[in-house]
Amino acid sequence: MSEKDTIHLAADLSFLHTDFLWRMPGSWAGYPYYSSSEFYEEIAKTAERGRMDLLFFGDTGGTSEDFGGSHDAVVTNGVKWPRHDMTPMIPILARMTKHIGYALTMSTTYHHPFHCARVFNALDHVTKGRIAWNAVTSAYKWEAMNWGFDVMMEHGERYRRAQEFLEVAGRLWDSVEPDAVVLDREEGLFLDPKKVHRLDFKGEYFKIRGPLPALPSPQQKPLIIQAGQSGPGMDLAARFADLQFSTRRTIDSMKEHRTEIDKRLLKFSRKPRDLGILWSVRVQVAESQSEARAKEKAFLDAIPPEGGLIEMSQWFGVDFSLADPEMTLADFIDQVCETNGNLGTFEEILRTTSPNTTVKELGRDYLTKRIMAVEGTPKAIVDKLERVHFETGANGGFILGRGYHAMNNIRDFVDLVVPELQRRGLSKKEYSSGTLKDNFND
């Protein structure tokens, strides 16, 4: 990231077809539901018009049976299901746009670094340097079973494997030097063999000879994103990532997070500016406060009473359908920790929620308040974003997260919020002429 105070903007497209948003008036209107590219093409063009930097596609490969002991709840309600492979969508969107970048998810728990390095090298070429890799460690037992594992890998081992995975992927991208290509037709020299290197890597998890049989791509390596919130996840981000997503909900917890990641960056001989953070935010914007409030009410009314509990069960691997009305969050601490899943997210909830909160109370808030929520006029929205940005170090920006539907919400953000950000000099009015990394260094 650059030394500038620019607010960078991204949008999480992972859940636009799920999480009850499909029930919202206007969602998917005029588009075939999740079966072709036109919907995402329109989003990409709208986001680029707003000079946004990144569109993000998260992914998991399982079908949760945590709530009620079957997949009925997630399938009936569309809770993070279905989840199509978005890899084929990236080249299409890249042809429709010139500047905005695309983040694709691949798991360090189940994929192989050679395959991952090769895919992202190819996508970096196709997008002309606008690809990012969301490097995740997978924390869902149902996904583990689809990859052939009866038991999910232990939390600490997932991150040890991820450390080695990212190390060897980086070596593969560096195995052909940027100036190795000669293309001297008279001498018959295609590449300089002295600039193509074997790895002969032998680690705890991987054995790879190398080199990567691919020409160097525009960015050499994709922009790397890591969203882990636990201690090992923070170490992984501090060592390898260019960008981190964070779901911290309060300014105080955001400031604590920034301070902690800065300490870990120094441990790996990196500077705080080497890693930007995009804070997740849910935005309801309108020309008046009352209209914004009405939009928020429409969203809340679309969520069934058990909606948050279904998602909590899926996210933490605990069946919250068994909770009695008065059971508190504290009653489930041991169960959540035993599942070996998304521990960092649960720790954040414990820090920002009273342990005496009942599970059913939290279930409602989980969908609507898990990340920072802002509603109101463009001025009110930007006032809040500006305050958060500068109080947390002005080193990154925001990613539009859960609870917004398309096309309406993202179009409203671009038409109403972005002009106010630009008017105050907080976000870019034009892109750089280079890669995704160049845009984030503006």
C-alpha positions in Angstrom: 0.0 0.0 0.0 1.1 3.6 -0.6 1.9 6.3 1.9 -1.2 8.2 0.8 -4.4 8.5 2.9 -6.7 7.3 0.0 -9.8 5.4 1.0 -9.8 2.3 -1.2 -13.1 0.7 -2.1 -14.1 -2.9 -2.7 -17.2 -5.0 -2.8 -17.8 -8.6 -1.5 -19.9 -10.4 -4.1 -19.8 -13.7 -2.3 -23.3 -13.6 -1.0 -25.3 -11.6 -3.4 -27.4 -14.6 -4.4 -27.8 -16.0 -0.8 -28.3 -14.9 2.8 -32.0 -13.9 2.2 -31.0 -11.1 -0.2 -32.7 -13.0 -3.0 -36.0 -12.0 -1.3 -35.3 -8.3 -1.5 -37.4 -6.3 -4.1 -35.2 -5.7 -7.1 -32.7 -8.4 -6.5 -31.7 -10.1 -9.7 -34.5 -8.3 -11.5 -34.1 -8.8 -15.3 -31.2 -11.4 -14.9 -31.2 -15.2 -15.0 -30.6 -16.2 -11.4 -26.9 -17.1 -11.0 -26.7 -18.9 -14.3 -24.8 -16.5 -16.6 -22.4 -13.6 -16.5 -24.7 -10.6 -17.3 -25.5 -9.8 -13.7 -21.9 -9.7 -12.7 -20.9 -7.8 -15.8 -23.3 -5.0 -14.8 -21.9 -4.9 -11.3 -18.4 -4.7 -12.6 -19.2 -1.8 -14.9 -21.0 0.0 -12.1 -18.2 -0.5 -9.6 -15.6 0.7 -12.2 -17.7 3.8 -12.8 -17.3 4.4 -9.1 -13.5 3.9 -9.3 -13.7 1.0 -6.9 -10.5 -1.0 -6.7 -11.7 -4.6 -6.2 -14.5 -7.1 -6.6 -14.2 -10.0 -4.2 -15.4 -13.6 -4.6 -15.2 -15.7 -1.4 -15.8 -19.4 -1.6 -16.3 -22.6 0.4 -17.0 -26.1 -1.0 -19.4 -27.6 1.5 -23.1 -27.9 2.3 -23.7 -27.4 6.0 -25.7 -29.8 8.0 -24.9 -28.1 11.3 -28.4 -26.5 11.9 -30.9 -29.2 12.8 -28.7 -32.1 11.6 -29.5 -31.8 7.9 -29.0 -29.4 4.9 -32.7 -28.5 4.9 -32.3 -25.1 6.5 -29.4 -23.8 4.4 -31.0 -25.1 1.1 -34.5 -23.9 2.0 -33.4 -20.4 3.0 -30.4 -20.0 0.7 -27.8 -19.5 3.4 -24.4 -19.3 1.6 -25.7 -22.0 -0.8 -25.3 -22.7 -3.6 -21.6 -21.6 -4.2 -20.5 -21.9 -7.8 -16.9 -21.8 -8.8 -16.3 -18.3 -10.0 -13.0 -18.9 -11.8 -14.6 -18.9 -15.3 -16.3 -15.6 -14.5 -13.0 -13.7 -14.0 -11.8 -13.5 -17.7 -15.3 -12.5 -18.8 -15.4 -9.6 -16.3 -11.8 -8.6 -17.1 -12.8 -8.2 -20.8 -15.8 -6.0 -19.8 -13.6 -3.6 -17.7 -10.2 -1.9 -17.9 -9.1 -1.1 -14.4 -11.0 -2.8 -11.6 -9.4 -5.9 -10.0 -10.8 -9.3 -9.1 -10.1 -11.4 -6.1 -10.6 -15.2 -6.4 -10.5 -17.6 -3.5 -8.4 -20.8 -3.3 -7.8 -22.8 -0.2 -4.4 -23.6 1.1 -5.9 -26.5 3.0 -7.1 -28.5 0.0 -5.5 -27.2 -3.1 -1.8 -27.6 -4.2 0.6 -24.7 -4.5 1.8 -25.7 -8.0 -1.8 -25.7 -9.3 -2.6 -22.5 -7.5 0.6 -20.7 -8.8 -0.2 -21.8 -12.3 -3.8 -20.7 -12.3 -3.1 -17.3 -10.8 -0.2 -16.7 -13.2 -2.6 -17.4 -16.1 -5.3 -15.2 -14.6 -2.8 -12.4 -14.1 -1.9 -12.6 -17.8 -5.6 -12.7 -18.9 -6.7 -9.8 -16.7 -3.5 -7.8 -17.6 -2.4 -7.6 -14.0 -5.7 -7.3 -12.2 -6.0 -10.5 -10.2 -5.8 -11.1 -6.4 -5.7 -14.3 -4.5 -7.8 -14.7 -1.4 -5.6 -17.3 0.4 -7.9 -19.0 2.9 -7.5 -21.8 5.4 -10.7 -23.9 5.2 -12.6 -24.3 8.5 -15.7 -26.3 7.6 -16.1 -30.0 8.3 -18.6 -30.5 5.4 -16.1 -29.0 3.0 -13.4 -31.3 4.3 -15.6 -34.3 3.6 -16.1 -33.2 0.0 -12.3 -33.2 -0.4 -12.1 -36.7 1.0 -11.3 -36.1 4.7 -13.3 -37.6 7.5 -11.9 -35.2 10.0 -11.2 -31.5 9.5 -7.5 -30.6 9.8 -6.6 -29.1 13.2 -6.5 -25.3 13.4 -2.8 -25.0 14.0 -1.9 -27.5 11.3 -4.0 -25.6 8.8 -1.9 -22.5 9.3 1.4 -24.4 9.3 0.4 -25.9 6.0 -0.7 -22.4 4.8 2.7 -20.9 5.7 4.5 -23.5 3.6 1.9 -23.2 0.8 2.4 -19.5 0.4 6.2 -19.8 0.7 6.4 -22.3 -2.1 3.8 -20.5 -4.3 6.0 -17.4 -4.1 9.1 -19.3 -5.1 7.2 -20.7 -8.1 6.2 -17.3 -9.3 9.9 -16.2 -8.8 11.3 -19.2 -10.6 11.2 -17.4 -14.0 12.8 -14.0 -13.7 10.9 -11.0 -15.2 13.6 -10.4 -17.8 14.1 -14.0 -18.8 12.2 -13.6 -22.1 14.6 -12.8 -25.0 12.8 -13.8 -28.2 15.9 -13.3 -30.3 14.8 -14.8 -33.7 18.2 -14.5 -35.3 20.1 -16.3 -32.5 17.2 -18.7 -31.8 17.1 -17.7 -28.2 13.6 -17.9 -26.6 14.4 -17.5 -22.9 17.7 -17.1 -21.1 18.0 -20.5 -19.3 20.2 -18.9 -16.6 17.1 -17.0 -15.5 14.8 -20.0 -15.1 15.3 -21.8 -11.8 14.4 -25.1 -10.3 13.1 -25.1 -6.7 13.8 -28.6 -5.5 11.6 -27.8 -2.6 11.1 -30.4 0.1 9.0 -29.3 3.1 6.7 -30.8 5.6 3.7 -30.8 3.3 4.9 -30.3 -0.3 7.7 -31.6 -2.6 8.0 -29.5 -5.8 10.8 -29.6 -8.3 9.8 -26.5 -10.4 10.2 -24.2 -12.2 6.8 -22.9 -13.0 6.3 -23.6 -16.7 4.9 -20.1 -17.4 6.1 -16.7 -18.6 6.2 -14.0 -15.9 2.9 -12.3 -15.5 2.3 -8.5 -15.3 2.3 -8.5 -11.5 4.8 -11.4 -11.2 2.7 -12.4 -8.1 -1.0 -11.7 -7.6 -2.0 -9.3 -4.9 -2.4 -11.6 -1.9 -5.3 -11.3 0.6 -5.5 -13.0 3.9 -8.5 -12.5 6.2 -7.5 -14.6 9.2 -8.4 -13.0 12.6 -6.9 -15.5 15.0 -3.2 -15.4 16.1 -1.9 -17.8 13.4 -4.1 -16.0 10.8 -2.6 -12.7 11.7 0.9 -14.1 11.4 0.1 -15.5 8.0 -1.2 -12.1 6.9 1.8 -10.3 8.4 4.3 -12.5 6.6 2.7 -12.8 3.1 -0.3 -10.6 2.5 -0.6 -7.3 0.7 -4.1 -6.8 1.9 -6.3 -8.0 4.8 -10.1 -8.0 5.2 -11.4 -7.5 8.7 -14.8 -7.9 10.3 -14.0 -5.9 13.5 -17.2 -4.1 14.5 -16.1 -1.2 16.6 -13.5 1.5 16.2 -11.8 0.4 19.4 -11.5 -3.2 18.1 -10.3 -2.0 14.7 -7.6 0.1 16.3 -6.5 -2.9 18.5 -6.4 -5.0 15.3 -4.3 -2.5 13.4 -1.9 -2.2 16.3 -1.6 -6.0 16.6 -1.0 -6.6 12.9 1.6 -3.8 12.8 3.6 -5.5 15.6 3.5 -8.8 13.6 4.6 -7.1 10.4 7.7 -5.8 12.2 8.4 -9.4 13.4 8.6 -10.4 9.7 10.8 -7.3 8.8 7.9 -5.6 7.0 6.5 -2.1 7.5 2.9 -1.2 8.5 2.3 0.3 5.0 3.2 -3.1 3.4 -0.3 -4.3 4.5 -3.5 -2.4 4.0 -6.8 -3.4 5.7 -10.2 -3.2 4.2 -12.8 -2.9 7.0 -16.1 -4.7 6.2 -19.1 -2.3 6.2 -22.7 -2.7 5.5 -24.2 0.5 4.0 -27.8 1.7 3.6 -27.7 5.1 1.8 -30.5 7.3 0.6 -31.2 11.0 0.0 -32.9 11.2 3.4 -32.5 9.5 6.8 -36.1 8.2 6.7 -35.6 6.6 3.3 -32.4 4.9 4.4 -34.2 3.7 7.5 -37.0 2.2 5.3 -34.4 0.4 3.2 -32.8 -1.1 6.4 -36.3 -2.2 7.6 -37.0 -3.9 4.3 -33.7 -5.9 4.7 -34.4 -6.8 8.3 -38.0 -7.9 7.4 -36.6 -10.3 4.8 -34.7 -12.3 7.4 -36.6 -15.1 9.1 -36.3 -15.3 12.9 -34.0 -18.3 12.8 -31.8 -16.8 10.0 -28.9 -15.8 12.2 -28.9 -19.1 14.1 -28.7 -21.0 10.8 -25.7 -19.0 9.7 -24.0 -19.1 13.1 -24.4 -22.9 13.0 -22.7 -23.1 9.6 -20.0 -20.6 10.5 -19.0 -22.1 13.9 -20.0 -25.8 13.4 -22.4 -25.9 16.4 -26.1 -26.7 16.2 -27.7 -23.6 17.6 -31.2 -25.1 16.8 -30.7 -26.9 20.2 -30.4 -23.7 22.1 -33.0 -23.0 24.7 -34.4 -19.4 24.6 -32.4 -18.3 27.7 -29.1 -20.0 26.9 -26.3 -17.4 26.7 -23.3 -17.0 24.4 -21.1 -18.2 27.3 -23.0 -21.5 27.4 -21.5 -22.3 23.9 -17.9 -21.1 24.3 -16.5 -24.6 24.9 -18.5 -26.1 22.0 -17.4 -23.5 19.5 -13.7 -23.9 20.5 -13.9 -27.7 20.2 -15.1 -27.5 16.6 -11.7 -26.1 15.6 -13.3 -23.7 13.1 -13.5 -19.9 12.8 -12.0 -19.1 16.1 -10.9 -15.5 15.3 -14.4 -14.4 14.4 -15.8 -16.0 17.6 -13.2 -14.3 19.7 -14.2 -10.9 18.2 -17.9 -11.6 19.1 -16.8 -12.4 22.7 -14.9 -9.1 22.9 -17.7 -7.0 21.6 -20.8 -8.8 23.0 -21.8 -9.4 26.5 -21.4 -13.2 27.3 -24.8 -12.9 29.0 -26.4 -12.2 25.6 -28.8 -15.0 24.8 -28.1 -17.0 21.7 -31.3 -16.1 20.1 -30.6 -12.4 20.7 -27.2 -12.8 19.1 -28.7 -14.8 16.2 -30.7 -11.8 15.1 -27.7 -9.4 15.5 -25.3 -11.8 13.8 -26.7 -11.2 10.4 -27.3 -7.5 10.8 -24.5 -6.3 13.1 -21.6 -8.7 12.7 -19.8 -6.1 10.8 -20.0 -2.3 11.1 -23.4 -1.0 9.8 -23.9 2.5 8.6 -27.2 4.1 7.3 -28.3 7.5 6.4 -27.6 10.3 3.8 -24.4 10.4 1.7 -22.9 13.0 4.1 -23.7 10.9 7.2 -22.2 7.8 5.6 -19.0 9.6 4.5 -18.7 11.3 7.9 -18.6 7.9 9.5 -16.3 6.3 7.0 -13.9 9.2 7.2 -13.7 9.0 11.0 -13.1 5.3 11.0 -10.5 5.5 8.2 -8.3 8.1 10.0 -8.8 6.8 13.5 -7.6 3.4 12.3 -4.4 4.7 10.6 -5.7 5.6 7.1 -4.1 2.5 5.7 -6.6 0.7 3.4 -10.3 1.4 3.1 -13.6 -0.4 3.1 -15.2 -3.5 1.5 -19.0 -3.5 1.1 -20.1 -6.6 3.0 -23.1 -8.6 3.9 -26.6 -7.2 3.8 -26.6 -5.4 0.6 -28.3 -6.6 -2.6 -27.7 -5.9 -6.2 -28.3 -4.0 -8.3 -29.8 -1.4 -6.2 -27.4 -1.1 -3.2 -24.1 -1.1 -5.2 -25.6 1.4 -7.7 -26.7 3.6 -4.8 -23.3 3.5 -3.2 -21.6 4.5 -6.5 -24.1 7.2 -7.3 -24.5 8.7 -3.8 -21.5 7.8 -1.5 -18.6 7.8 -4.0 -19.2 11.4 -5.2 -19.1 12.7 -1.6 -15.9 10.7 -1.0 -14.4 12.2 -4.1 -15.6 15.7 -3.3 -13.7 15.5 0.0 -10.6 14.1 -1.8 -10.9 10.8 0.1 -11.1 8.4 -2.8 -9.7 8.4 -6.4 -11.3 10.1 -9.3 -9.2 8.3 -11.8 -7.3 4.9 -11.9 -3.6 4.5 -12.4 -2.7 3.1 -15.8 -1.1 0.0 -14.3 -1.9 -3.1 -12.4 -4.2 -3.9 -9.4 -1.2 -3.4 -7.1 -0.6 0.0 -8.8 -4.2 1.0 -8.1 -3.8 0.2 -4.4 -0.6 2.3 -4.3 -2.4 5.4 -5.6 
